[in-house]
Amino acid sequence: MQISFTGKQFEVTEALRQYAERKLQKFEKQLRRATSAHIVQSTERNWHNVDITMTADGAVFRGEGRSDNMYSSIDLAIARLETQIKHRKGKIIDRAHGRTPEGRAPETAAASEVPAETEGESEEEPRPHQIRSRRVQLTPMSVDEAVDEMELLGQQFFMFANGDTGQINVVYKRDEGNYGLIEPDF
């Protein structure tokens, strides 16, 4: 697994590198294809922040840790990654055995709902000074798999390549708890 480190307002020491690498090695045993991990370490007002993004088995896992000690922050981020990996493996096993979680909206209902446009936006609101961008690798998956991935990452929306249609789609979590699907219409 390729591991890269970035320090923001913080110099990453060799001891911290070795500690994080040793902690990440256990995931190589649990996952079939652990390809890369990126660790961002920063300090902010006496807080030590660690953000770990790991790509493995065609999925992206992300863990954050924040404490007053960098080693503790690494441990917190690793624990969150471990929880996500266990959750994903459980879903894969359940899907293989034909079990589905209770309470999920059917795929056809999610596909018919589209979010309403917000009408109350005024042009006088200040524009953001910085736009954060991210490149993502889209892997073909079903809508159910995309919803699982969105829940796993703890996001409000998730962009994916629909395995059935081959188009780029977005699933999102609605306010009432259901899910929505945005499909392009060319």
NUVO-853725 format. One record per atom (N, C-alpha, C): residue in three letters; atom name; x, y, z. Coordinates in pm, whole numbers, m for minus. Last residue first. Layout:
BEGIN
+-----+----+--------+--------+--------+
|   r |  a |      x |      y |      z |
+-----+----+--------+--------+--------+
| Ala | CA |      X |      Y |      Z |
...
+-----+----+--------+--------+--------+
This chain:
BEGIN
+-----+----+--------+--------+--------+
|   r |  a |      x |      y |      z |
+-----+----+--------+--------+--------+
| Phe |  N |  m3042 |   1399 |  m2117 |
| Phe | CA |  m2981 |   1462 |  m2234 |
| Phe |  C |  m3078 |   1469 |  m2349 |
| Asp |  N |  m3057 |   1412 |  m1794 |
| Asp | CA |  m3153 |   1396 |  m1904 |
| Asp |  C |  m3099 |   1471 |  m2023 |
| Pro |  N |  m2903 |   1239 |  m1516 |
| Pro | CA |  m2901 |   1340 |  m1623 |
| Pro |  C |  m3004 |   1307 |  m1732 |
| Glu |  N |  m3055 |   1192 |  m1197 |
| Glu | CA |  m3007 |   1131 |  m1321 |
| Glu |  C |  m3005 |   1240 |  m1430 |
| Ile |  N |  m3047 |   1163 |   m858 |
| Ile | CA |  m3045 |   1260 |   m966 |
| Ile |  C |  m2980 |   1194 |  m1087 |
| Leu |  N |  m3238 |   1034 |   m600 |
| Leu | CA |  m3146 |   1001 |   m709 |
| Leu |  C |  m3159 |   1107 |   m816 |
| Gly |  N |  m3273 |   1027 |   m243 |
| Gly | CA |  m3309 |   1075 |   m374 |
| Gly |  C |  m3202 |   1037 |   m474 |
| Tyr |  N |  m3408 |    873 |     50 |
| Tyr | CA |  m3298 |    899 |    m40 |
| Tyr |  C |  m3352 |    948 |   m174 |
| Asn |  N |  m3545 |    985 |    368 |
| Asn | CA |  m3541 |    901 |    249 |
| Asn |  C |  m3421 |    940 |    164 |
| Gly |  N |  m3539 |   1176 |    567 |
| Gly | CA |  m3470 |   1050 |    591 |
| Gly |  C |  m3466 |    956 |    472 |
| Glu |  N |  m3638 |   1425 |    518 |
| Glu | CA |  m3726 |   1335 |    592 |
| Glu |  C |  m3665 |   1196 |    613 |
| Asp |  N |  m3432 |   1541 |    365 |
| Asp | CA |  m3456 |   1587 |    501 |
| Asp |  C |  m3540 |   1490 |    582 |
| Arg |  N |  m3243 |   1290 |    181 |
| Arg | CA |  m3346 |   1394 |    193 |
| Arg |  C |  m3370 |   1426 |    339 |
| Lys |  N |  m2928 |   1230 |     54 |
| Lys | CA |  m3018 |   1203 |    166 |
| Lys |  C |  m3114 |   1320 |    180 |
| Tyr |  N |  m2862 |   1124 |   m284 |
| Tyr | CA |  m2853 |   1219 |   m174 |
| Tyr |  C |  m2955 |   1182 |    m67 |
| Val |  N |  m2674 |   1026 |   m569 |
| Val | CA |  m2773 |    993 |   m467 |
| Val |  C |  m2754 |   1091 |   m352 |
| Val |  N |  m2621 |   1094 |   m904 |
| Val | CA |  m2596 |   1141 |   m768 |
| Val |  C |  m2709 |   1090 |   m680 |
| Asn |  N |  m2454 |    955 |  m1195 |
| Asn | CA |  m2571 |    985 |  m1115 |
| Asn |  C |  m2527 |   1035 |   m978 |
| Ile |  N |  m2341 |    915 |  m1519 |
| Ile | CA |  m2306 |    965 |  m1387 |
| Ile |  C |  m2433 |   1007 |  m1315 |
| Gln |  N |  m2427 |    610 |  m1697 |
| Gln | CA |  m2424 |    755 |  m1680 |
| Gln |  C |  m2381 |    791 |  m1538 |
| Gly |  N |  m2469 |    341 |  m1725 |
| Gly | CA |  m2340 |    392 |  m1767 |
| Gly |  C |  m2326 |    543 |  m1752 |
| Thr |  N |  m2695 |    205 |  m1641 |
| Thr | CA |  m2709 |    298 |  m1753 |
| Thr |  C |  m2576 |    350 |  m1806 |
| Asp |  N |  m2598 |     24 |  m1445 |
| Asp | CA |  m2703 |    m16 |  m1539 |
| Asp |  C |  m2706 |     73 |  m1662 |
| Gly |  N |  m2406 |    152 |  m1291 |
| Gly | CA |  m2367 |     31 |  m1363 |
| Gly |  C |  m2469 |    m13 |  m1466 |
| Asn |  N |  m2346 |    489 |  m1274 |
| Asn | CA |  m2452 |    389 |  m1264 |
| Asn |  C |  m2414 |    269 |  m1351 |
| Ala |  N |  m2093 |    627 |  m1097 |
| Ala | CA |  m2126 |    583 |  m1232 |
| Ala |  C |  m2227 |    469 |  m1218 |
| Phe |  N |  m2169 |    882 |   m851 |
| Phe | CA |  m2121 |    751 |   m892 |
| Phe |  C |  m2157 |    726 |  m1038 |
| Met |  N |  m2168 |   1090 |   m566 |
| Met | CA |  m2168 |   1083 |   m711 |
| Met |  C |  m2107 |    949 |   m753 |
| Phe |  N |  m2364 |   1152 |   m287 |
| Phe | CA |  m2256 |   1069 |   m341 |
| Phe |  C |  m2273 |   1059 |   m493 |
| Phe |  N |  m2445 |   1343 |     12 |
| Phe | CA |  m2466 |   1305 |   m127 |
| Phe |  C |  m2347 |   1224 |   m174 |
| Gln |  N |  m2376 |   1363 |    274 |
| Gln | CA |  m2515 |   1393 |    242 |
| Gln |  C |  m2547 |   1356 |     97 |
| Gln |  N |  m2164 |   1108 |    429 |
| Gln | CA |  m2189 |   1226 |    345 |
| Gln |  C |  m2338 |   1245 |    322 |
| Gly |  N |  m2046 |    889 |    550 |
| Gly | CA |  m2112 |    989 |    633 |
| Gly |  C |  m2140 |   1118 |    558 |
| Leu |  N |  m1941 |    675 |    419 |
| Leu | CA |  m1858 |    794 |    425 |
| Leu |  C |  m1918 |    904 |    513 |
| Leu |  N |  m2158 |    501 |    445 |
| Leu | CA |  m2029 |    462 |    498 |
| Leu |  C |  m1937 |    583 |    515 |
| Glu |  N |  m2356 |    631 |    301 |
| Glu | CA |  m2372 |    613 |    445 |
| Glu |  C |  m2238 |    583 |    511 |
| Met |  N |  m2241 |    608 |     45 |
| Met | CA |  m2269 |    741 |    100 |
| Met |  C |  m2283 |    732 |    252 |
| Glu |  N |  m2239 |    328 |     15 |
| Glu | CA |  m2112 |    402 |     14 |
| Glu |  C |  m2129 |    541 |     76 |
| Asp |  N |  m2515 |    277 |     12 |
| Asp | CA |  m2430 |    218 |    115 |
| Asp |  C |  m2299 |    295 |    128 |
| Val |  N |  m2582 |    414 |   m222 |
| Val | CA |  m2640 |    458 |    m95 |
| Val |  C |  m2556 |    404 |     21 |
| Ala |  N |  m2438 |    259 |   m406 |
| Ala | CA |  m2404 |    400 |   m390 |
| Ala |  C |  m2460 |    455 |   m260 |
| Glu |  N |  m2571 |     15 |   m385 |
| Glu | CA |  m2431 |     22 |   m346 |
| Glu |  C |  m2388 |    166 |   m324 |
| Asp |  N |  m2820 |     96 |   m490 |
| Asp | CA |  m2809 |     48 |   m352 |
| Asp |  C |  m2666 |     54 |   m302 |
| Val |  N |  m2748 |    154 |   m755 |
| Val | CA |  m2797 |    263 |   m669 |
| Val |  C |  m2787 |    222 |   m522 |
| Ser |  N |  m2437 |    m12 |   m845 |
| Ser | CA |  m2583 |      2 |   m844 |
| Ser |  C |  m2621 |    117 |   m751 |
| Met |  N |  m2146 |    110 |  m1019 |
| Met | CA |  m2213 |     43 |   m908 |
| Met |  C |  m2363 |     64 |   m920 |
| Pro |  N |  m1829 |    187 |  m1154 |
| Pro | CA |  m1968 |    148 |  m1180 |
| Pro |  C |  m2025 |     71 |  m1061 |
| Thr |  N |  m1647 |    447 |   m999 |
| Thr | CA |  m1655 |    305 |  m1031 |
| Thr |  C |  m1801 |    269 |  m1056 |
| Leu |  N |  m1464 |    733 |  m1043 |
| Leu | CA |  m1598 |    677 |  m1044 |
| Leu |  C |  m1593 |    531 |  m1084 |
| Gln |  N |  m1251 |    899 |   m842 |
| Gln | CA |  m1253 |    794 |   m942 |
| Gln |  C |  m1389 |    726 |   m934 |
| Val |  N |  m1239 |   1250 |   m801 |
| Val | CA |  m1286 |   1119 |   m757 |
| Val |  C |  m1280 |   1022 |   m874 |
| Arg |  N |  m1090 |   1540 |   m677 |
| Arg | CA |  m1103 |   1449 |   m790 |
| Arg |  C |  m1143 |   1312 |   m736 |
| Arg |  N |  m1215 |   1833 |   m538 |
| Arg | CA |  m1168 |   1698 |   m514 |
| Arg |  C |  m1189 |   1617 |   m641 |
| Ser |  N |  m1190 |   2166 |   m407 |
| Ser | CA |  m1218 |   2071 |   m515 |
| Ser |  C |  m1157 |   1936 |   m480 |
| Arg |  N |  m1322 |   2443 |   m256 |
| Arg | CA |  m1250 |   2319 |   m233 |
| Arg |  C |  m1288 |   2221 |   m343 |
| Ile |  N |  m1276 |   2774 |   m300 |
| Ile | CA |  m1356 |   2661 |   m346 |
| Ile |  C |  m1270 |   2536 |   m332 |
| Gln |  N |  m1285 |   3059 |   m104 |
| Gln | CA |  m1207 |   2945 |   m147 |
| Gln |  C |  m1302 |   2833 |   m187 |
| His |  N |  m1472 |   3250 |    m51 |
| His | CA |  m1340 |   3294 |    m94 |
| His |  C |  m1258 |   3179 |   m150 |
| Pro |  N |  m1815 |   3255 |   m151 |
| Pro | CA |  m1704 |   3192 |    m80 |
| Pro |  C |  m1570 |   3237 |   m138 |
| Arg |  N |  m1995 |   3565 |   m147 |
| Arg | CA |  m1949 |   3446 |   m218 |
| Arg |  C |  m1833 |   3385 |   m141 |
| Pro |  N |  m2259 |   3686 |     59 |
| Pro | CA |  m2118 |   3686 |     20 |
| Pro |  C |  m2080 |   3555 |    m48 |
| Glu |  N |  m2576 |   3769 |    m80 |
| Glu | CA |  m2497 |   3686 |     10 |
| Glu |  C |  m2352 |   3686 |    m36 |
| Glu |  N |  m2724 |   3900 |   m267 |
| Glu | CA |  m2643 |   3982 |   m180 |
| Glu |  C |  m2558 |   3901 |    m84 |
| Glu |  N |  m2897 |   3748 |   m405 |
| Glu | CA |  m2770 |   3772 |   m470 |
| Glu |  C |  m2676 |   3852 |   m381 |
| Ser |  N |  m3066 |   3498 |   m212 |
| Ser | CA |  m3049 |   3636 |   m258 |
| Ser |  C |  m2910 |   3653 |   m317 |
| Glu |  N |  m3287 |   3230 |   m224 |
| Glu | CA |  m3148 |   3274 |   m230 |
| Glu |  C |  m3140 |   3416 |   m282 |
| Gly |  N |  m3537 |   3110 |   m207 |
| Gly | CA |  m3509 |   3224 |   m122 |
| Gly |  C |  m3365 |   3273 |   m128 |
| Glu |  N |  m3572 |   2878 |   m353 |
| Glu | CA |  m3617 |   3002 |   m413 |
| Glu |  C |  m3572 |   3124 |   m334 |
| Thr |  N |  m3414 |   2586 |   m445 |
| Thr | CA |  m3432 |   2682 |   m337 |
| Thr |  C |  m3462 |   2817 |   m399 |
| Glu |  N |  m3586 |   2325 |   m611 |
| Glu | CA |  m3492 |   2437 |   m618 |
| Glu |  C |  m3519 |   2529 |   m499 |
| Ala |  N |  m3626 |   1996 |   m474 |
| Ala | CA |  m3683 |   2122 |   m521 |
| Ala |  C |  m3576 |   2231 |   m519 |
| Pro |  N |  m3486 |   1687 |   m592 |
| Pro | CA |  m3494 |   1795 |   m494 |
| Pro |  C |  m3550 |   1923 |   m556 |
| Val |  N |  m3695 |   1422 |   m699 |
| Val | CA |  m3591 |   1516 |   m736 |
| Val |  C |  m3599 |   1633 |   m640 |
| Glu |  N |  m3792 |   1085 |   m710 |
| Glu | CA |  m3790 |   1209 |   m633 |
| Glu |  C |  m3671 |   1294 |   m674 |
| Ser |  N |  m3765 |    849 |   m848 |
| Ser | CA |  m3867 |    943 |   m895 |
| Ser |  C |  m3863 |   1077 |   m823 |
| Ala |  N |  m3574 |    697 |   m719 |
| Ala | CA |  m3542 |    747 |   m853 |
| Ala |  C |  m3642 |    852 |   m899 |
| Ala |  N |  m3693 |    618 |   m484 |
| Ala | CA |  m3580 |    710 |   m476 |
| Ala |  C |  m3550 |    771 |   m613 |
| Ala |  N |  m3879 |    438 |   m581 |
| Ala | CA |  m3925 |    560 |   m517 |
| Ala |  C |  m3814 |    663 |   m508 |
| Thr |  N |  m3713 |    234 |   m679 |
| Thr | CA |  m3800 |    308 |   m773 |
| Thr |  C |  m3851 |    437 |   m712 |
| Glu |  N |  m3586 |    134 |   m450 |
| Glu | CA |  m3507 |    202 |   m552 |
| Glu |  C |  m3595 |    283 |   m647 |
| Pro |  N |  m3752 |    195 |   m136 |
| Pro | CA |  m3730 |    117 |   m257 |
| Pro |  C |  m3660 |    201 |   m363 |
| Ala |  N |  m3577 |    291 |    161 |
| Ala | CA |  m3674 |    326 |     58 |
| Ala |  C |  m3647 |    242 |    m66 |
| Arg |  N |  m3523 |     78 |    437 |
| Arg | CA |  m3467 |    145 |    320 |
| Arg |  C |  m3578 |    171 |    219 |
| Gly |  N |  m3616 |    m69 |    655 |
| Gly | CA |  m3641 |     75 |    649 |
| Gly |  C |  m3585 |    146 |    528 |
| Glu |  N |  m3357 |   m310 |    709 |
| Glu | CA |  m3496 |   m266 |    725 |
| Glu |  C |  m3505 |   m115 |    708 |
| Pro |  N |  m3121 |   m435 |    464 |
| Pro | CA |  m3154 |   m366 |    590 |
| Pro |  C |  m3299 |   m318 |    591 |
| Thr |  N |  m3143 |   m764 |    327 |
| Thr | CA |  m3139 |   m619 |    308 |
| Thr |  C |  m3175 |   m552 |    439 |
| Arg |  N |  m2983 |  m1068 |    227 |
| Arg | CA |  m3050 |   m990 |    331 |
| Arg |  C |  m3037 |   m842 |    297 |
| Gly |  N |  m2843 |  m1236 |     58 |
| Gly | CA |  m2977 |  m1194 |     19 |
| Gly |  C |  m3051 |  m1115 |    124 |
| His |  N |  m2582 |  m1289 |    107 |
| His | CA |  m2680 |  m1384 |    162 |
| His |  C |  m2824 |  m1342 |    134 |
| Ala |  N |  m2459 |  m1071 |     m2 |
| Ala | CA |  m2429 |  m1202 |    m61 |
| Ala |  C |  m2529 |  m1308 |    m13 |
| Arg |  N |  m2547 |   m875 |    172 |
| Arg | CA |  m2593 |   m871 |     33 |
| Arg |  C |  m2571 |  m1007 |    m35 |
| Asp |  N |  m2403 |   m946 |    403 |
| Asp | CA |  m2549 |   m948 |    402 |
| Asp |  C |  m2605 |   m953 |    260 |
| Ile |  N |  m2140 |   m901 |    310 |
| Ile | CA |  m2181 |  m1036 |    349 |
| Ile |  C |  m2333 |  m1047 |    348 |
| Ile |  N |  m2152 |   m625 |    269 |
| Ile | CA |  m2118 |   m714 |    157 |
| Ile |  C |  m2163 |   m856 |    188 |
| Lys |  N |  m2205 |   m536 |    528 |
| Lys | CA |  m2303 |   m513 |    422 |
| Lys |  C |  m2278 |   m604 |    302 |
| Gly |  N |  m1967 |   m613 |    657 |
| Gly | CA |  m2095 |   m669 |    700 |
| Gly |  C |  m2202 |   m652 |    594 |
| Lys |  N |  m1784 |   m450 |    523 |
| Lys | CA |  m1774 |   m595 |    510 |
| Lys |  C |  m1903 |   m664 |    551 |
| Arg |  N |  m1874 |   m198 |    616 |
| Arg | CA |  m1880 |   m232 |    473 |
| Arg |  C |  m1873 |   m384 |    453 |
| His |  N |  m1819 |   m220 |    891 |
| His | CA |  m1955 |   m192 |    844 |
| His |  C |  m1970 |   m234 |    698 |
| Lys |  N |  m1542 |   m252 |    889 |
| Lys | CA |  m1627 |   m359 |    944 |
| Lys |  C |  m1771 |   m344 |    894 |
| Ile |  N |  m1472 |     m2 |    781 |
| Ile | CA |  m1437 |   m125 |    709 |
| Ile |  C |  m1522 |   m241 |    759 |
| Gln |  N |  m1564 |    176 |    977 |
| Gln | CA |  m1618 |    182 |    841 |
| Gln |  C |  m1591 |     53 |    765 |
| Thr |  N |  m1403 |     99 |   1196 |
| Thr | CA |  m1548 |     89 |   1204 |
| Thr |  C |  m1611 |     89 |   1065 |
| Glu |  N |  m1150 |    166 |   1094 |
| Glu | CA |  m1180 |     28 |   1127 |
| Glu |  C |  m1331 |      5 |   1136 |
| Leu |  N |  m1170 |    444 |   1079 |
| Leu | CA |  m1150 |    365 |    957 |
| Leu |  C |  m1190 |    219 |    981 |
| Arg |  N |  m1189 |    499 |   1352 |
| Arg | CA |  m1302 |    532 |   1264 |
| Arg |  C |  m1291 |    456 |   1132 |
| Ala |  N |   m935 |    416 |   1436 |
| Ala | CA |  m1056 |    350 |   1491 |
| Ala |  C |  m1177 |    378 |   1403 |
| Ile |  N |   m775 |    599 |   1299 |
| Ile | CA |   m765 |    456 |   1266 |
| Ile |  C |   m888 |    382 |   1317 |
| Ala |  N |   m846 |    833 |   1436 |
| Ala | CA |   m873 |    822 |   1292 |
| Ala |  C |   m870 |    676 |   1249 |
| Leu |  N |   m751 |    771 |   1695 |
| Leu | CA |   m894 |    798 |   1672 |
| Leu |  C |   m930 |    782 |   1525 |
| Asp |  N |   m473 |    742 |   1646 |
| Asp | CA |   m552 |    628 |   1697 |
| Asp |  C |   m701 |    648 |   1674 |
| Ile |  N |   m412 |   1005 |   1571 |
| Ile | CA |   m393 |    896 |   1475 |
| Ile |  C |   m476 |    775 |   1518 |
| Ser |  N |   m465 |   1131 |   1814 |
| Ser | CA |   m544 |   1167 |   1696 |
| Ser |  C |   m532 |   1060 |   1588 |
| Ser |  N |   m265 |   1022 |   1972 |
| Ser | CA |   m405 |    992 |   2005 |
| Ser |  C |   m496 |   1024 |   1886 |
| Tyr |  N |    m45 |   1143 |   1848 |
| Tyr | CA |    m57 |    997 |   1849 |
| Tyr |  C |   m201 |    954 |   1881 |
| Met |  N |    m89 |   1415 |   1901 |
| Met | CA |    m93 |   1366 |   1762 |
| Met |  C |   m108 |   1214 |   1757 |
| Asn |  N |   m310 |   1539 |   2146 |
| Asn | CA |   m187 |   1463 |   2121 |
| Asn |  C |   m195 |   1403 |   1981 |
| Asp |  N |   m557 |   1638 |   2184 |
| Asp | CA |   m446 |   1725 |   2224 |
| Asp |  C |   m310 |   1658 |   2204 |
| Ser |  N |   m743 |   1552 |   1885 |
| Ser | CA |   m717 |   1547 |   2029 |
| Ser |  C |   m602 |   1641 |   2061 |
| Arg |  N |   m915 |   1403 |   1633 |
| Arg | CA |   m878 |   1533 |   1687 |
| Arg |  C |   m862 |   1519 |   1838 |
| Gly |  N |   m941 |   1231 |   1324 |
| Gly | CA |   m915 |   1226 |   1467 |
| Gly |  C |   m869 |   1363 |   1514 |
| Glu |  N |  m1124 |   1069 |   1068 |
| Glu | CA |  m1068 |   1191 |   1125 |
| Glu |  C |  m1048 |   1170 |   1274 |
| Gly |  N |  m1125 |    864 |    780 |
| Gly | CA |  m1132 |    877 |    925 |
| Gly |  C |  m1064 |   1003 |    971 |
| Arg |  N |  m1265 |    702 |    506 |
| Arg | CA |  m1212 |    828 |    558 |
| Arg |  C |  m1233 |    834 |    708 |
| Phe |  N |  m1238 |    503 |    217 |
| Phe | CA |  m1264 |    509 |    360 |
| Phe |  C |  m1198 |    634 |    414 |
| Val |  N |  m1369 |    409 |    m87 |
| Val | CA |  m1289 |    511 |    m19 |
| Val |  C |  m1334 |    514 |    127 |
| Ala |  N |  m1336 |    107 |   m281 |
| Ala | CA |  m1410 |    199 |   m195 |
| Ala |  C |  m1313 |    298 |   m132 |
| Gly |  N |  m1197 |    m94 |   m408 |
| Gly | CA |  m1289 |    m13 |   m488 |
| Gly |  C |  m1371 |     85 |   m407 |
| Asp |  N |  m1027 |   m196 |   m209 |
| Asp | CA |  m1138 |   m278 |   m259 |
| Asp |  C |  m1241 |   m196 |   m335 |
| Ala |  N |   m938 |    127 |    m93 |
| Ala | CA |   m921 |    m18 |    m86 |
| Ala |  C |  m1046 |    m87 |   m136 |
| Thr |  N |   m795 |    422 |      9 |
| Thr | CA |   m864 |    358 |   m101 |
| Thr |  C |   m834 |    209 |    m97 |
| Met |  N |   m828 |    649 |    275 |
| Met | CA |   m771 |    525 |    226 |
| Met |  C |   m858 |    467 |    115 |
| Thr |  N |   m740 |    928 |    448 |
| Thr | CA |   m824 |    884 |    338 |
| Thr |  C |   m757 |    762 |    276 |
| Ile |  N |   m731 |   1078 |    758 |
| Ile | CA |   m679 |    966 |    679 |
| Ile |  C |   m782 |    929 |    574 |
| Asp |  N |   m635 |   1344 |    940 |
| Asp | CA |   m737 |   1306 |    843 |
| Asp |  C |   m675 |   1198 |    754 |
| Val |  N |   m586 |   1482 |   1254 |
| Val | CA |   m539 |   1381 |   1159 |
| Val |  C |   m658 |   1342 |   1071 |
| Asn |  N |   m490 |   1752 |   1461 |
| Asn | CA |   m589 |   1692 |   1371 |
| Asn |  C |   m521 |   1593 |   1277 |
| His |  N |   m455 |   1874 |   1773 |
| His | CA |   m381 |   1798 |   1671 |
| His |  C |   m484 |   1721 |   1589 |
| Trp |  N |   m492 |   2193 |   1915 |
| Trp | CA |   m555 |   2067 |   1876 |
| Trp |  C |   m469 |   2003 |   1767 |
| Asn |  N |   m388 |   2444 |   1961 |
| Asn | CA |   m356 |   2338 |   2057 |
| Asn |  C |   m427 |   2206 |   2029 |
| Arg |  N |   m482 |   2567 |   1711 |
| Arg | CA |   m519 |   2610 |   1846 |
| Arg |  C |   m504 |   2498 |   1951 |
| Glu |  N |   m401 |   2311 |   1516 |
| Glu | CA |   m488 |   2427 |   1514 |
| Glu |  C |   m531 |   2457 |   1657 |
| Thr |  N |   m205 |   2114 |   1298 |
| Thr | CA |   m230 |   2165 |   1432 |
| Thr |  C |   m311 |   2293 |   1420 |
| Ser |  N |   m229 |   1814 |   1098 |
| Ser | CA |   m223 |   1959 |   1117 |
| Ser |  C |   m244 |   1993 |   1264 |
| Gln |  N |   m184 |   1573 |    850 |
| Gln | CA |   m169 |   1607 |    991 |
| Gln |  C |   m155 |   1758 |   1003 |
| Val |  N |   m319 |   1344 |    639 |
| Val | CA |   m297 |   1488 |    654 |
| Val |  C |   m295 |   1517 |    804 |
| Ile |  N |   m244 |   1069 |    450 |
| Ile | CA |   m259 |   1115 |    588 |
| Ile |  C |   m225 |   1263 |    592 |
| His |  N |   m370 |    839 |    231 |
| His | CA |   m315 |    974 |    241 |
| His |  C |   m347 |   1026 |    380 |
| Ala |  N |   m313 |    528 |     81 |
| Ala | CA |   m361 |    601 |    198 |
| Ala |  C |   m293 |    736 |    199 |
| Ser |  N |   m398 |    270 |   m157 |
| Ser | CA |   m330 |    391 |   m113 |
| Ser |  C |   m394 |    448 |     13 |
| Thr |  N |   m494 |     m4 |   m180 |
| Thr | CA |   m405 |     57 |   m279 |
| Thr |  C |   m330 |    178 |   m226 |
| Ala |  N |   m575 |   m305 |    m77 |
| Ala | CA |   m553 |   m175 |    m15 |
| Ala |  C |   m450 |   m103 |   m102 |
| Arg |  N |   m745 |   m549 |   m154 |
| Arg | CA |   m668 |   m457 |   m239 |
| Arg |  C |   m661 |   m320 |   m173 |
| Arg |  N |   m852 |   m690 |     66 |
| Arg | CA |   m785 |   m759 |    m43 |
| Arg |  C |   m694 |   m666 |   m121 |
| Leu |  N |   m810 |   m622 |    413 |
| Leu | CA |   m862 |   m585 |    282 |
| Leu |  C |   m783 |   m655 |    172 |
| Gln |  N |   m671 |   m719 |    635 |
| Gln | CA |   m817 |   m726 |    633 |
| Gln |  C |   m875 |   m704 |    495 |
| Lys |  N |   m403 |   m670 |    587 |
| Lys | CA |   m444 |   m807 |    612 |
| Lys |  C |   m596 |   m823 |    598 |
| Glu |  N |   m400 |   m397 |    564 |
| Glu | CA |   m355 |   m475 |    448 |
| Glu |  C |   m395 |   m622 |    463 |
| Phe |  N |   m463 |   m308 |    815 |
| Phe | CA |   m568 |   m307 |    715 |
| Phe |  C |   m528 |   m384 |    590 |
| Lys |  N |   m226 |   m315 |    953 |
| Lys | CA |   m326 |   m417 |    987 |
| Lys |  C |   m439 |   m420 |    885 |
| Gln |  N |    m85 |    m93 |    863 |
| Gln | CA |    m49 |   m225 |    812 |
| Gln |  C |   m153 |   m331 |    844 |
| Leu |  N |   m156 |    136 |   1001 |
| Leu | CA |   m225 |    108 |    875 |
| Leu |  C |   m195 |    m31 |    820 |
| Lys |  N |     23 |    131 |   1217 |
| Lys | CA |   m120 |    119 |   1243 |
| Lys |  C |   m198 |     81 |   1117 |
| Arg |  N |    264 |    172 |   1082 |
| Arg | CA |    245 |     49 |   1158 |
| Arg |  C |     96 |     24 |   1185 |
| Glu |  N |    220 |    430 |    982 |
| Glu | CA |    238 |    317 |    889 |
| Glu |  C |    214 |    185 |    959 |
| Ala |  N |    209 |    578 |   1222 |
| Ala | CA |     91 |    569 |   1135 |
| Ala |  C |    102 |    452 |   1038 |
| Tyr |  N |    474 |    536 |   1315 |
| Tyr | CA |    359 |    500 |   1398 |
| Tyr |  C |    234 |    482 |   1311 |
| Gln |  N |    629 |    644 |   1109 |
| Gln | CA |    640 |    502 |   1142 |
| Gln |  C |    520 |    454 |   1223 |
| Arg |  N |    548 |    915 |   1126 |
| Arg | CA |    531 |    836 |   1002 |
| Arg |  C |    530 |    688 |   1032 |
| Leu |  N |    630 |    984 |   1383 |
| Leu | CA |    487 |    985 |   1351 |
| Leu |  C |    459 |    905 |   1224 |
| Ala |  N |    910 |    958 |   1346 |
| Ala | CA |    842 |    875 |   1447 |
| Ala |  C |    692 |    870 |   1420 |
| Glu |  N |    962 |   1158 |   1160 |
| Glu | CA |    981 |   1018 |   1121 |
| Glu |  C |    910 |    924 |   1219 |
| Thr |  N |    711 |   1419 |   1163 |
| Thr | CA |    837 |   1358 |   1204 |
| Thr |  C |    842 |   1212 |   1159 |
| Val |  N |    584 |   1674 |    980 |
| Val | CA |    560 |   1533 |   1010 |
| Val |  C |    695 |   1468 |   1041 |
| Glu |  N |    521 |   1989 |   1095 |
| Glu | CA |    622 |   1906 |   1030 |
| Glu |  C |    603 |   1762 |   1076 |
| Phe |  N |    255 |   2204 |   1023 |
| Phe | CA |    307 |   2100 |   1111 |
| Phe |  C |    409 |   2018 |   1032 |
| Gln |  N |     87 |   2330 |    854 |
| Gln | CA |    135 |   2406 |    969 |
| Gln |  C |    195 |   2312 |   1073 |
| Lys |  N |     15 |   2019 |    752 |
| Lys | CA |    m33 |   2156 |    737 |
| Lys |  C |      1 |   2231 |    866 |
| Gly |  N |    174 |   1759 |    593 |
| Gly | CA |    167 |   1835 |    718 |
| Gly |  C |    122 |   1976 |    689 |
| Thr |  N |    106 |   1449 |    453 |
| Thr | CA |    105 |   1593 |    433 |
| Thr |  C |     93 |   1658 |    570 |
| Phe |  N |    210 |   1137 |    318 |
| Phe | CA |    188 |   1223 |    433 |
| Phe |  C |    191 |   1368 |    391 |
| Ser |  N |    106 |    826 |    176 |
| Ser | CA |    165 |    960 |    162 |
| Ser |  C |    123 |   1045 |    281 |
| Ile |  N |    157 |    493 |     97 |
| Ile | CA |    114 |    585 |    202 |
| Ile |  C |    185 |    718 |    181 |
| Gln |  N |     54 |    219 |    m83 |
| Gln | CA |    128 |    343 |    m93 |
| Gln |  C |     72 |    443 |      8 |
| Met |  N |     85 |   m116 |      0 |
| Met | CA |      0 |      0 |      0 |
| Met |  C |     91 |    124 |      0 |
+-----+----+--------+--------+--------+
